[in-house]
Amino acid sequence: MKIPLITDSMITKSGSIDTLLISKLLKQANFSEPQSEIIAELFKQNRDNSVGEEEMEQKINNKNLANKDDLHLETKKIEAEIKRLELEIQKVKSDLVVEIKRVESDLTKEIKRVEFELTKEIKMVEFELTREIKRVESNLTLEIHKINIEIEKIRTEVERSKVDIIKWVAGLMLAQTGLLFTLIKFFA
């Protein structure tokens, strides 16, 4: 990547570096926005730290800008800082990958634990429901048996009642027939 050099157009009237212009140039050189902002700020800090305000005003007033060696030295410093920042970014990225894997592992373990607990709970509920269903079925079978016994008792009573009714009706019919014959003979 080609890093832009500091030119007169990058220095404002107050003698500070135009970080917006540097950031724009870095973006044009295919740096990401965060990278270009950091590098522009580093230019500014480096410039502020290495040159006093009076010296800066003198250089601007005299048009006495940094020579090629100064620019080369500044470029090397910035390149070193960029490398340091890239390494730091790589370390943070690596740390994040490790942390993400750790969290993923923890979540996987927790999911398996919850799944195991839920499966165990479901089996317990299933067992309890099966036991309760069998108890209810047993009670229903017992009640059905009791009802069948009662039905048989009622059938037996009905049969007895039929026989008794038939006996009474037959006896009454005989009595009526005898009475009728007696009345017919009596009046005849």
Short mmCIF file of the C-alpha atoms (twelve columns), coordinates in Angstrom:
data_MODEL
# 
_entry.id   MODEL 
# 
loop_
_atom_site.group_PDB 
_atom_site.id 
_atom_site.type_symbol 
_atom_site.label_atom_id 
_atom_site.label_alt_id 
_atom_site.label_comp_id 
_atom_site.label_asym_id 
_atom_site.label_seq_id 
_atom_site.Cartn_x 
_atom_site.Cartn_y 
_atom_site.Cartn_z 
_atom_site.pdbx_PDB_model_num 
ATOM 1   C CA . MET A 1   0.000    0.000   0.000  1 
ATOM 2   C CA . LYS A 2   1.207    3.454   -0.796 1 
ATOM 3   C CA . ILE A 3   1.012    5.814   2.174  1 
ATOM 4   C CA . PRO A 4   0.483    9.509   1.286  1 
ATOM 5   C CA . LEU A 5   3.236    11.967  2.226  1 
ATOM 6   C CA . ILE A 6   2.578    15.141  4.190  1 
ATOM 7   C CA . THR A 7   2.314    18.098  1.845  1 
ATOM 8   C CA . ASP A 8   1.573    21.816  2.337  1 
ATOM 9   C CA . SER A 9   -2.078   21.152  1.498  1 
ATOM 10  C CA . MET A 10  -2.350   18.849  4.552  1 
ATOM 11  C CA . ILE A 11  -1.303   21.535  7.026  1 
ATOM 12  C CA . THR A 12  -3.956   24.015  8.167  1 
ATOM 13  C CA . LYS A 13  -3.398   27.724  8.755  1 
ATOM 14  C CA . SER A 14  -2.999   27.076  12.489 1 
ATOM 15  C CA . GLY A 15  -0.132   24.696  11.755 1 
ATOM 16  C CA . SER A 16  -1.906   21.458  12.626 1 
ATOM 17  C CA . ILE A 17  -2.342   18.534  10.269 1 
ATOM 18  C CA . ASP A 18  -5.601   18.238  8.327  1 
ATOM 19  C CA . THR A 19  -6.632   14.764  9.539  1 
ATOM 20  C CA . LEU A 20  -9.768   14.800  7.395  1 
ATOM 21  C CA . LEU A 21  -7.716   15.202  4.219  1 
ATOM 22  C CA . ILE A 22  -5.238   12.507  5.318  1 
ATOM 23  C CA . SER A 23  -8.095   10.147  6.187  1 
ATOM 24  C CA . LYS A 24  -9.648   10.794  2.767  1 
ATOM 25  C CA . LEU A 25  -6.343   10.087  0.983  1 
ATOM 26  C CA . LEU A 26  -5.855   6.884   2.964  1 
ATOM 27  C CA . LYS A 27  -9.355   5.722   2.073  1 
ATOM 28  C CA . GLN A 28  -8.501   6.330   -1.576 1 
ATOM 29  C CA . ALA A 29  -5.411   4.138   -1.005 1 
ATOM 30  C CA . ASN A 30  -7.786   1.270   0.001  1 
ATOM 31  C CA . PHE A 31  -7.476   1.658   3.771  1 
ATOM 32  C CA . SER A 32  -10.653  0.979   5.741  1 
ATOM 33  C CA . GLU A 33  -12.357  3.929   7.417  1 
ATOM 34  C CA . PRO A 34  -11.231  2.969   10.964 1 
ATOM 35  C CA . GLN A 35  -7.658   2.365   9.723  1 
ATOM 36  C CA . SER A 36  -7.520   5.689   7.874  1 
ATOM 37  C CA . GLU A 37  -8.876   7.589   10.915 1 
ATOM 38  C CA . ILE A 38  -6.323   5.962   13.227 1 
ATOM 39  C CA . ILE A 39  -3.439   6.669   10.850 1 
ATOM 40  C CA . ALA A 40  -4.543   10.302  10.355 1 
ATOM 41  C CA . GLU A 41  -4.700   10.723  14.131 1 
ATOM 42  C CA . LEU A 42  -1.219   9.190   14.413 1 
ATOM 43  C CA . PHE A 43  0.066    11.688  11.830 1 
ATOM 44  C CA . LYS A 44  -1.438   14.470  13.899 1 
ATOM 45  C CA . GLN A 45  -0.071   13.162  17.224 1 
ATOM 46  C CA . ASN A 46  3.330    12.505  15.719 1 
ATOM 47  C CA . ARG A 47  3.394    15.967  14.201 1 
ATOM 48  C CA . ASP A 48  2.197    17.574  17.468 1 
ATOM 49  C CA . ASN A 49  4.756    15.651  19.509 1 
ATOM 50  C CA . SER A 50  7.745    16.220  17.251 1 
ATOM 51  C CA . VAL A 51  7.294    19.856  16.325 1 
ATOM 52  C CA . GLY A 52  6.464    22.737  18.682 1 
ATOM 53  C CA . GLU A 53  3.930    25.365  17.682 1 
ATOM 54  C CA . GLU A 54  6.551    28.072  17.133 1 
ATOM 55  C CA . GLU A 55  8.656    25.827  14.974 1 
ATOM 56  C CA . MET A 56  5.528    24.805  13.063 1 
ATOM 57  C CA . GLU A 57  4.535    28.437  12.459 1 
ATOM 58  C CA . GLN A 58  8.073    29.218  11.374 1 
ATOM 59  C CA . LYS A 59  8.069    26.333  8.932  1 
ATOM 60  C CA . ILE A 60  4.683    27.366  7.538  1 
ATOM 61  C CA . ASN A 61  5.631    31.031  7.302  1 
ATOM 62  C CA . ASN A 62  8.978    30.243  5.717  1 
ATOM 63  C CA . LYS A 63  7.547    27.518  3.563  1 
ATOM 64  C CA . ASN A 64  10.280   25.450  5.188  1 
ATOM 65  C CA . LEU A 65  8.583    22.051  5.113  1 
ATOM 66  C CA . ALA A 66  10.175   18.756  6.002  1 
ATOM 67  C CA . ASN A 67  12.798   17.494  3.611  1 
ATOM 68  C CA . LYS A 68  12.767   14.132  1.941  1 
ATOM 69  C CA . ASP A 69  14.744   12.459  4.751  1 
ATOM 70  C CA . ASP A 70  12.330   13.829  7.348  1 
ATOM 71  C CA . LEU A 71  9.389    12.534  5.362  1 
ATOM 72  C CA . HIS A 72  11.072   9.187   4.900  1 
ATOM 73  C CA . LEU A 73  11.717   8.983   8.665  1 
ATOM 74  C CA . GLU A 74  8.109    9.958   9.433  1 
ATOM 75  C CA . THR A 75  6.882    7.411   6.927  1 
ATOM 76  C CA . LYS A 76  8.968    4.703   8.590  1 
ATOM 77  C CA . LYS A 77  7.597    5.693   12.012 1 
ATOM 78  C CA . ILE A 78  4.056    5.577   10.701 1 
ATOM 79  C CA . GLU A 79  4.659    2.262   8.949  1 
ATOM 80  C CA . ALA A 80  6.045    0.874   12.215 1 
ATOM 81  C CA . GLU A 81  2.988    2.166   14.084 1 
ATOM 82  C CA . ILE A 82  0.711    0.659   11.436 1 
ATOM 83  C CA . LYS A 83  2.489    -2.697  11.805 1 
ATOM 84  C CA . ARG A 84  2.161    -2.446  15.593 1 
ATOM 85  C CA . LEU A 85  -1.549   -1.663  15.247 1 
ATOM 86  C CA . GLU A 86  -2.016   -4.501  12.741 1 
ATOM 87  C CA . LEU A 87  -0.338   -6.895  15.178 1 
ATOM 88  C CA . GLU A 88  -2.519   -5.594  17.974 1 
ATOM 89  C CA . ILE A 89  -5.600   -6.040  15.782 1 
ATOM 90  C CA . GLN A 90  -4.476   -9.608  14.964 1 
ATOM 91  C CA . LYS A 91  -3.988   -10.323 18.673 1 
ATOM 92  C CA . VAL A 92  -7.434   -8.921  19.504 1 
ATOM 93  C CA . LYS A 93  -8.899   -10.947 16.624 1 
ATOM 94  C CA . SER A 94  -7.136   -14.076 17.860 1 
ATOM 95  C CA . ASP A 95  -8.329   -13.431 21.414 1 
ATOM 96  C CA . LEU A 96  -11.872  -12.942 20.130 1 
ATOM 97  C CA . VAL A 97  -11.741  -16.213 18.178 1 
ATOM 98  C CA . VAL A 98  -10.564  -18.043 21.317 1 
ATOM 99  C CA . GLU A 99  -13.275  -16.362 23.405 1 
ATOM 100 C CA . ILE A 100 -15.954  -17.167 20.816 1 
ATOM 101 C CA . LYS A 101 -14.866  -20.824 20.786 1 
ATOM 102 C CA . ARG A 102 -14.925  -20.907 24.591 1 
ATOM 103 C CA . VAL A 103 -18.410  -19.374 24.698 1 
ATOM 104 C CA . GLU A 104 -19.560  -21.749 21.956 1 
ATOM 105 C CA . SER A 105 -18.209  -24.707 23.949 1 
ATOM 106 C CA . ASP A 106 -19.858  -23.460 27.137 1 
ATOM 107 C CA . LEU A 107 -23.153  -22.960 25.323 1 
ATOM 108 C CA . THR A 108 -22.952  -26.421 23.755 1 
ATOM 109 C CA . LYS A 109 -22.343  -27.971 27.182 1 
ATOM 110 C CA . GLU A 110 -25.205  -25.971 28.695 1 
ATOM 111 C CA . ILE A 111 -27.553  -26.946 25.853 1 
ATOM 112 C CA . LYS A 112 -26.660  -30.623 26.337 1 
ATOM 113 C CA . ARG A 113 -27.177  -30.314 30.095 1 
ATOM 114 C CA . VAL A 114 -30.576  -28.654 29.643 1 
ATOM 115 C CA . GLU A 115 -31.517  -31.214 26.988 1 
ATOM 116 C CA . PHE A 116 -30.561  -34.051 29.362 1 
ATOM 117 C CA . GLU A 117 -32.549  -32.474 32.213 1 
ATOM 118 C CA . LEU A 118 -35.571  -31.939 29.978 1 
ATOM 119 C CA . THR A 119 -35.396  -35.502 28.650 1 
ATOM 120 C CA . LYS A 120 -35.197  -36.825 32.202 1 
ATOM 121 C CA . GLU A 121 -38.123  -34.613 33.257 1 
ATOM 122 C CA . ILE A 122 -40.180  -35.693 30.234 1 
ATOM 123 C CA . LYS A 123 -39.549  -39.366 31.032 1 
ATOM 124 C CA . MET A 124 -40.591  -38.810 34.646 1 
ATOM 125 C CA . VAL A 125 -43.793  -37.058 33.563 1 
ATOM 126 C CA . GLU A 126 -44.427  -39.785 30.975 1 
ATOM 127 C CA . PHE A 127 -43.965  -42.460 33.661 1 
ATOM 128 C CA . GLU A 128 -46.308  -40.638 36.060 1 
ATOM 129 C CA . LEU A 129 -48.922  -40.186 33.319 1 
ATOM 130 C CA . THR A 130 -48.688  -43.850 32.304 1 
ATOM 131 C CA . ARG A 131 -49.092  -44.907 35.934 1 
ATOM 132 C CA . GLU A 132 -52.065  -42.558 36.373 1 
ATOM 133 C CA . ILE A 133 -53.670  -43.821 33.147 1 
ATOM 134 C CA . LYS A 134 -53.311  -47.423 34.340 1 
ATOM 135 C CA . ARG A 135 -54.813  -46.488 37.720 1 
ATOM 136 C CA . VAL A 136 -57.756  -44.769 36.034 1 
ATOM 137 C CA . GLU A 137 -58.202  -47.739 33.652 1 
ATOM 138 C CA . SER A 138 -58.181  -50.123 36.619 1 
ATOM 139 C CA . ASN A 139 -60.764  -48.004 38.454 1 
ATOM 140 C CA . LEU A 140 -62.902  -47.812 35.321 1 
ATOM 141 C CA . THR A 141 -62.667  -51.593 34.816 1 
ATOM 142 C CA . LEU A 142 -63.720  -52.133 38.438 1 
ATOM 143 C CA . GLU A 143 -66.622  -49.687 38.065 1 
ATOM 144 C CA . ILE A 144 -67.693  -51.334 34.791 1 
ATOM 145 C CA . HIS A 145 -67.624  -54.725 36.537 1 
ATOM 146 C CA . LYS A 146 -69.771  -53.346 39.395 1 
ATOM 147 C CA . ILE A 147 -72.217  -51.868 36.863 1 
ATOM 148 C CA . ASN A 148 -72.420  -55.209 35.012 1 
ATOM 149 C CA . ILE A 149 -73.196  -56.980 38.326 1 
ATOM 150 C CA . GLU A 150 -75.936  -54.423 39.056 1 
ATOM 151 C CA . ILE A 151 -77.342  -54.904 35.534 1 
ATOM 152 C CA . GLU A 152 -77.460  -58.696 36.091 1 
ATOM 153 C CA . LYS A 153 -79.216  -58.175 39.420 1 
ATOM 154 C CA . ILE A 154 -81.760  -55.912 37.741 1 
ATOM 155 C CA . ARG A 155 -82.283  -58.477 34.933 1 
ATOM 156 C CA . THR A 156 -82.849  -61.202 37.517 1 
ATOM 157 C CA . GLU A 157 -85.349  -58.985 39.345 1 
ATOM 158 C CA . VAL A 158 -87.106  -58.170 36.080 1 
ATOM 159 C CA . GLU A 159 -87.312  -61.913 35.233 1 
ATOM 160 C CA . ARG A 160 -88.734  -62.676 38.674 1 
ATOM 161 C CA . SER A 161 -91.157  -59.814 38.332 1 
ATOM 162 C CA . LYS A 162 -92.264  -61.133 34.931 1 
ATOM 163 C CA . VAL A 163 -92.919  -64.569 36.369 1 
ATOM 164 C CA . ASP A 164 -94.789  -63.095 39.314 1 
ATOM 165 C CA . ILE A 165 -96.808  -60.837 37.023 1 
ATOM 166 C CA . ILE A 166 -97.638  -63.785 34.742 1 
ATOM 167 C CA . LYS A 167 -98.733  -65.831 37.783 1 
ATOM 168 C CA . TRP A 168 -100.936 -63.002 39.020 1 
ATOM 169 C CA . VAL A 169 -102.399 -62.323 35.596 1 
ATOM 170 C CA . ALA A 170 -103.061 -66.052 35.026 1 
ATOM 171 C CA . GLY A 171 -104.613 -66.335 38.480 1 
ATOM 172 C CA . LEU A 172 -106.793 -63.291 37.876 1 
ATOM 173 C CA . MET A 173 -107.818 -64.586 34.488 1 
ATOM 174 C CA . LEU A 174 -108.850 -67.914 35.985 1 
ATOM 175 C CA . ALA A 175 -110.715 -66.154 38.761 1 
ATOM 176 C CA . GLN A 176 -112.506 -63.914 36.250 1 
ATOM 177 C CA . THR A 177 -113.305 -66.859 34.014 1 
ATOM 178 C CA . GLY A 178 -114.712 -68.775 36.981 1 
ATOM 179 C CA . LEU A 179 -116.697 -65.757 38.077 1 
ATOM 180 C CA . LEU A 180 -118.010 -65.280 34.562 1 
ATOM 181 C CA . PHE A 181 -119.088 -68.916 34.302 1 
ATOM 182 C CA . THR A 182 -120.742 -68.675 37.655 1 
ATOM 183 C CA . LEU A 183 -122.594 -65.530 36.701 1 
ATOM 184 C CA . ILE A 184 -123.658 -67.002 33.354 1 
ATOM 185 C CA . LYS A 185 -124.994 -70.112 35.101 1 
ATOM 186 C CA . PHE A 186 -126.606 -68.116 37.731 1 
ATOM 187 C CA . PHE A 187 -128.446 -65.853 35.330 1 
ATOM 188 C CA . ALA A 188 -129.037 -68.361 32.664 1 
# 
